Amino acid sequence: MAVGKTGENVVSNKMQVKIGNFLVAEQGRVAKDYNEKDLKEYMKWDSINVEVNLNLGSASYTVYTCDFTHDYIDINADYRN
């Protein structure tokens, strides 16, 4: 959701989203092999990697963040419902 709001010229059917080693989304859809049970286990870790590949070039950017508050998680969980 946040990638779409950047204002950049993003082509959703080129994008891939990975959480850890799990491919979550590709070509504008949920990944064919997505397994929510496995991803939930990974999400219990202390450190979680999220990778968004726009497949638009060779540049990269890394962001480090901290633990989110419960309110932040509640607000963003609504996107899924």
N, C-alpha and C positions, 0 to 999 in steps of 0.2 A: 504494500500500500504506500509506504513512504517513498519508494523509488518512483512511483507514478506521479507523486506530488512534487517532485524536484523541479519540474518545468523543463527538464532535459528531453531531447528527442530520443526516447526509449522505444524500441521495437519489442513488444511483449512476446512475440513468437520466437525471438532470438534469445531471450533471457533464460538463465538457469539459476535456481536458488538451492543452495545446499546448507544444511545444518549439520555440522560435523561432517562425517563422510556420507550422510544420507541425502540423496537427491530428492528434494521436496517438490519442486516445480520446474517445468521446462515447456517451452513452446506455448506459453500462456495457459497452461493447465497443470493439474496435479500430476506429478511424475508417475509413470506407468508402474514402477516398482515401489512406490511409496508405501511404507509400513508404519502406521502410527504407533503401534505397540513398541517397536524398536526405537523410534524417535523419542517416545516418552521416557524410556530408560536412559537414553543419552542426555536428555534434558535435566536429569537429576544430578549431573556432574557439577562441580564447582566452576568450571570454565567451559563456556560454550562458544564454538566458532560458527559464524554465519557468513556464508560467501554468496555474493550476488554477482553473477557473470553476465554482463550486458551483451557480450560478444560483438562489441562495436569497435574494438581496437586493442592495443597492447598496454595501455596505461593501467595502473592499479592504485588503490588507496586503502590504507589500513586505519581502522578506528578502534580504539580501546575504550571501554566504558566500564561502569561499575554496577553493582547490584541495584535493581530497580525497586522502588517501594511497592507495597501491596496495592495501593491505589492506582499506580501507573499500570500495573499488570491487569487489574480489574477493568480499567478503561479500555485498554487495548485488546483484551479478551473479547470484548463486544463485537469486534470486527468479524470474528469467526461465526457468531450466532446469527 
